[in-house]
Amino acid sequence: MTTRLLTGATGFVGGAVVLELLDRTDDPVIALVRGKDDSEATRRLHDTLSAMADGYGRSDLRPEILRRTVAVHGDMTVDGCGADVSALPPVDEVWHCAASLRYEEEYRTEIEAQNVQGTANVLDLARTVGARTFNYVSTAYVAGSRTDLITEGPVTDPSVANNCYEQTKMRAEALVEAAAGDLRIRIMRPTVVIGHSVTRHGLNWSGLYGFARQVLVFKKTASRKLGTFLSHARVRLLADPDTVVNLVPVDIVARNAVAISLSDSPETYFHLGNSEGPTVRAMVTQVFELLGLREPLWVDDRDGFTAIDEALDGGMNFYRSYLRYNKRFDLTNTAAVCGPDASYAPTGPEEMAEYLLYYLRTLRGFQENTGSERVVHPVAA
């Protein structure tokens, strides 16, 4: 029996990893979860995982969630992760999935506390509980502004980071790499994670969904002043329409991550991405169409921007690197473990519409065109 300790179990990727571990092994999982005590933390863990299992069409895992998962209350940003180590059994493997997804400079202190100091604290905890293996869930976007083929290897130039989030994930990877003498380490790098490949259910509405939300906010704000002007006018968007966006369903990420963890691969770095993906043109046009906007005018500079163009551009700061820097993520190490087809999930127009609509229907004021009638969704964002 292998005992695993996992951070981020109530999050999007971490929760999916727990469900995959329950499905693929007979082993227990201990989760580090915030709460006033272990009982409250365990209730939160079970509630979150059960809802996630239902959303992913895996309600059959509910009994295993209750039987094989337990939480210890703690906080990765404090020494020792705030956990009572004496109450823990011997741990064989630690998964560090928790992270701040913020990127704004104004939140740098918070981001560093979670992504850098938090990683250092979880590494210390792994050593304290006697773990032999440390699996770190990073991001493929430690590649920063690099373009073309991105290999599965260490970060060599931290200066390419586009924002605070990418900087802190690079620094966290360096901490994990430095622990290789004490622990068997694996660094797993998801690309842009989207909902479940079958049900489309999601938990963390960032990435693709955050982009769609920004466009919806732009449309609603502009419509208050301009009425239906945007239904026939085209706004300018600073982006490369031919750049490929790597979108990967959360269950594919979890499936491949767990397969890697159970393997005897000698490799350290693994991309958890999609072997194919839509172009920026296809993705953005789909988002705009669902929101009742025409395809944007693609530009490579801001010359000629109107006030409306600038209003859209102002919400694109975080997404700019995904819209302009074309990357091909090498999947060699992942394919060697999981197989050549394990990283493929279709993201054509039909699938993209389903992923997006699953999210958009949760937003207050989203007006869905269903042909003969318009449906306004009242659910709060």
C-alpha positions in Angstrom: 0.0 0.0 0.0 1.2 3.5 -0.9 0.1 6.4 1.3 -0.1 9.7 -0.5 -0.4 13.3 0.9 -1.8 15.9 -1.5 -2.2 19.6 -1.5 -4.8 21.4 -3.6 -7.3 18.5 -3.3 -10.2 20.9 -3.3 -9.0 22.6 -6.4 -9.6 21.9 -10.1 -6.5 19.8 -11.0 -5.8 18.5 -7.5 -9.3 17.2 -7.0 -9.2 15.4 -10.4 -5.9 13.8 -9.4 -7.5 12.5 -6.2 -10.4 11.0 -8.1 -8.0 9.4 -10.6 -6.0 7.9 -7.7 -9.1 6.5 -6.2 -10.0 5.0 -9.5 -6.6 3.6 -10.4 -5.3 2.4 -7.0 -6.6 0.9 -3.7 -4.6 3.3 -1.7 -5.6 6.0 0.8 -5.1 9.7 0.2 -4.5 12.3 2.8 -5.2 15.9 1.8 -3.9 19.1 3.4 -7.0 21.3 3.5 -7.6 24.6 5.2 -10.1 24.5 8.1 -10.3 25.1 11.8 -9.8 21.4 12.6 -9.4 18.1 10.9 -13.1 17.3 11.0 -14.1 20.5 9.2 -11.3 20.1 6.7 -12.5 16.5 6.0 -16.1 17.6 5.5 -15.0 20.2 3.0 -12.8 17.7 1.2 -15.6 15.1 1.0 -18.2 17.7 -0.1 -15.9 19.1 -2.9 -14.8 15.7 -4.2 -18.3 14.3 -4.2 -19.6 17.2 -6.1 -16.7 16.9 -8.5 -17.3 13.2 -9.0 -21.0 13.9 -9.8 -20.0 16.6 -12.3 -17.6 14.2 -14.0 -20.1 11.4 -14.3 -18.3 9.4 -11.6 -20.8 9.2 -8.7 -19.6 5.6 -8.3 -16.5 7.0 -6.6 -18.5 8.6 -3.7 -18.1 5.5 -1.4 -14.4 5.5 -2.1 -14.1 9.2 -1.3 -15.6 8.6 2.1 -13.7 5.4 2.7 -10.2 6.3 1.5 -9.7 10.1 1.8 -9.2 12.1 4.9 -8.0 15.7 5.5 -5.6 17.2 7.9 -6.1 20.9 8.5 -3.2 23.1 7.5 -1.9 26.0 5.5 1.0 25.6 3.1 2.0 29.3 3.6 3.2 28.7 7.2 6.1 26.7 8.6 5.4 23.0 8.6 2.2 23.7 6.6 0.5 24.1 9.9 0.0 20.4 10.1 0.2 18.1 13.1 2.8 15.8 11.8 2.6 13.5 14.8 -1.0 12.6 13.7 0.1 11.5 10.2 1.0 8.0 9.2 4.2 7.4 7.2 3.8 8.9 3.8 5.3 7.5 0.6 4.5 10.1 -1.9 3.6 13.8 -1.9 1.6 15.6 -4.6 1.9 19.4 -4.6 -1.1 20.7 -6.6 -2.0 23.8 -4.7 -1.1 27.2 -6.2 -2.3 30.7 -6.6 -3.4 31.4 -10.2 -3.3 35.2 -9.7 -0.9 37.0 -12.0 -1.3 40.7 -11.2 1.7 42.5 -9.9 -0.4 44.1 -7.1 -0.8 40.6 -5.6 2.8 39.7 -5.8 3.3 39.2 -2.1 0.3 36.8 -1.9 1.4 34.9 -5.0 4.9 34.5 -3.8 3.7 33.3 -0.4 1.6 30.6 -2.0 3.7 29.5 -5.0 7.2 30.0 -3.8 7.2 29.8 0.0 4.3 27.4 -0.1 6.3 25.0 -2.3 9.3 25.3 0.1 7.1 24.4 3.0 5.5 21.4 1.3 9.0 20.2 0.4 10.0 20.4 4.1 6.8 18.6 5.0 7.6 15.8 2.5 11.0 15.3 4.1 9.5 15.4 7.6 6.9 12.7 6.9 9.6 10.5 5.2 8.2 10.7 1.6 10.4 9.2 -1.1 8.6 10.8 -4.1 7.5 14.4 -4.8 5.2 15.2 -7.7 4.9 18.9 -8.4 2.1 20.2 -10.6 3.6 23.3 -12.3 2.5 24.9 -15.6 3.7 24.6 -19.1 3.8 28.4 -19.2 7.1 28.5 -17.4 8.0 28.7 -21.1 7.1 32.4 -20.8 7.5 34.3 -24.1 9.5 31.5 -25.8 8.0 30.3 -29.1 8.0 27.2 -31.4 8.9 23.9 -29.8 9.0 23.8 -26.0 10.9 20.8 -24.8 10.3 18.9 -21.6 13.3 20.2 -19.6 14.4 22.6 -17.0 13.8 26.4 -17.2 17.0 27.9 -18.6 16.0 31.6 -18.8 13.7 33.0 -16.1 13.7 36.4 -17.8 11.2 35.2 -20.3 8.3 35.2 -17.8 5.3 37.2 -18.9 3.9 37.9 -15.4 4.3 37.3 -11.7 2.5 33.9 -11.8 5.0 32.5 -14.4 7.9 33.9 -12.4 6.8 32.3 -9.2 6.2 28.9 -10.9 9.7 29.1 -12.3 11.1 29.8 -8.8 9.0 26.9 -7.3 10.4 24.5 -10.0 13.9 25.5 -9.0 13.1 24.6 -5.4 11.8 21.2 -6.4 14.8 20.6 -8.6 17.1 21.4 -5.7 15.4 18.7 -3.7 16.3 15.9 -6.2 19.0 14.7 -3.8 16.5 13.9 -1.1 13.4 13.0 -3.1 12.5 11.3 -6.4 11.0 14.3 -8.1 8.6 14.7 -11.1 7.6 18.1 -12.5 4.3 18.0 -14.4 3.3 20.9 -16.5 -0.3 21.3 -17.6 -1.2 23.6 -20.4 -4.5 25.6 -20.4 -6.9 23.3 -18.4 -10.5 23.2 -19.4 -13.5 21.1 -18.3 -14.1 17.4 -18.3 -13.7 15.8 -21.8 -17.1 14.1 -21.6 -19.4 16.1 -19.3 -17.6 19.5 -19.8 -17.9 20.1 -16.0 -15.3 22.4 -14.5 -14.4 23.9 -11.2 -11.9 26.7 -11.8 -13.2 29.1 -14.3 -9.9 30.7 -15.5 -7.9 30.4 -18.7 -10.3 29.9 -21.6 -13.3 30.7 -19.4 -11.6 33.8 -18.0 -11.1 35.1 -21.5 -14.7 34.5 -22.4 -15.7 36.3 -19.2 -13.6 39.3 -20.1 -15.2 39.5 -23.5 -18.7 39.3 -22.0 -17.9 42.1 -19.5 -16.6 44.2 -22.4 -19.7 43.6 -24.4 -22.1 44.4 -21.5 -20.2 47.6 -20.7 -20.0 48.8 -24.3 -23.7 47.9 -24.9 -24.8 50.2 -22.1 -23.4 53.1 -24.1 -23.7 51.9 -27.7 -26.8 49.7 -27.7 -26.5 47.1 -30.5 -23.6 48.7 -32.2 -21.3 45.7 -31.5 -23.7 43.2 -33.1 -22.6 44.5 -36.6 -19.3 46.4 -35.9 -15.9 44.6 -35.7 -13.5 45.5 -32.9 -9.7 45.3 -33.2 -7.9 42.6 -31.3 -4.1 42.6 -30.8 -3.4 38.9 -31.5 -1.9 36.4 -33.9 -4.9 34.5 -35.4 -2.7 31.6 -36.5 -1.2 30.9 -33.0 -2.3 27.5 -31.6 -3.9 27.4 -28.2 -3.2 24.3 -26.1 -6.4 23.4 -24.3 -6.5 20.2 -22.3 -9.4 18.7 -20.4 -8.9 18.2 -16.7 -9.5 14.5 -16.7 -6.8 14.0 -19.4 -4.4 16.0 -17.2 -5.3 13.8 -14.1 -5.2 10.5 -16.1 -1.8 11.2 -17.5 -0.4 12.6 -14.3 -1.3 9.6 -12.3 -0.1 7.2 -15.0 3.3 9.0 -14.8 3.4 8.8 -11.0 2.7 5.0 -11.2 5.4 4.4 -13.8 9.1 3.8 -13.5 10.0 6.5 -16.0 13.4 8.0 -15.2 12.4 11.4 -16.6 11.7 14.4 -14.5 9.7 16.8 -16.7 6.4 16.0 -18.4 4.0 18.2 -20.4 0.4 17.5 -19.6 -1.2 19.0 -22.8 -3.2 18.3 -25.9 -1.5 16.9 -29.0 -3.8 19.2 -31.0 -5.6 22.5 -30.4 -7.6 25.3 -32.0 -6.0 28.4 -33.5 -6.6 31.7 -31.8 -8.8 32.6 -34.7 -11.0 29.5 -34.2 -11.2 30.0 -30.4 -11.8 33.7 -30.3 -14.3 33.6 -33.1 -16.2 30.9 -31.3 -16.3 33.0 -28.1 -17.3 36.1 -30.0 -20.1 34.3 -31.9 -21.6 32.8 -28.7 -21.6 36.3 -27.2 -23.3 37.8 -30.2 -20.2 39.6 -31.6 -18.6 39.5 -35.0 -15.1 38.1 -35.6 -12.6 40.7 -34.6 -10.2 42.5 -36.8 -6.8 40.9 -36.3 -4.0 43.5 -35.8 -0.4 43.3 -34.7 -0.1 46.8 -33.2 -2.4 49.4 -31.5 -2.2 52.0 -34.3 -5.7 53.1 -35.2 -7.3 51.8 -32.0 -10.6 53.5 -31.2 -11.9 53.9 -27.6 -13.9 50.7 -28.1 -10.8 48.8 -29.2 -8.9 50.1 -26.2 -11.7 49.0 -23.9 -11.4 45.4 -25.1 -7.6 45.6 -25.1 -7.6 46.6 -21.5 -8.9 43.3 -20.4 -6.5 41.2 -22.4 -3.3 41.8 -20.5 -3.1 38.3 -18.9 -4.2 36.6 -22.1 -1.9 38.4 -24.5 0.9 35.8 -24.4 -1.5 33.0 -25.2 -2.9 35.0 -28.1 0.4 36.0 -29.7 3.3 33.6 -28.8 2.9 30.3 -30.8 4.1 27.3 -28.8 4.3 23.6 -29.6 4.7 21.6 -26.4 6.8 18.6 -26.7 5.0 15.5 -25.4 7.8 12.9 -25.8 8.2 12.0 -22.1 4.5 11.9 -21.5 3.8 9.8 -24.6 6.6 7.3 -23.6 4.6 6.6 -20.4 1.0 7.1 -21.4 1.0 6.2 -25.1 1.0 8.3 -28.2 -2.8 8.9 -28.2 -3.2 9.6 -24.5 -2.8 13.4 -24.9 -5.4 13.9 -27.5 -8.8 15.4 -26.9 -10.9 17.0 -29.7 -11.3 20.8 -29.5 -13.1 21.5 -32.8 -15.9 24.0 -33.1 -18.6 21.7 -31.7 -16.5 20.7 -28.7 -15.4 24.3 -28.1 -19.0 25.5 -28.1 -20.0 22.8 -25.5 -17.1 23.7 -23.2 -17.9 27.4 -23.4 -21.6 27.1 -23.1 -21.3 25.0 -20.0 -19.5 27.9 -18.4 -21.4 30.8 -19.9 -24.7 29.4 -18.8 -23.6 30.0 -15.2 -23.1 33.7 -15.7 -25.6 36.3 -14.8 -27.0 38.1 -17.9 -25.6 35.8 -20.5 -28.0 35.8 -23.4 -28.1 32.6 -25.3 -29.3 32.5 -28.8 -31.3 29.3 -29.2 -32.7 30.0 -32.7 -36.2 31.3 -32.3 -35.8 32.7 -28.8 -33.2 34.2 -26.5 -32.6 32.8 -23.1 -31.2 35.0 -20.4 -29.4 33.1 -17.6 -30.0 34.6 -14.2 -27.4 32.5 -12.2 -24.8 34.6 -10.4 -21.2 34.4 -11.6 
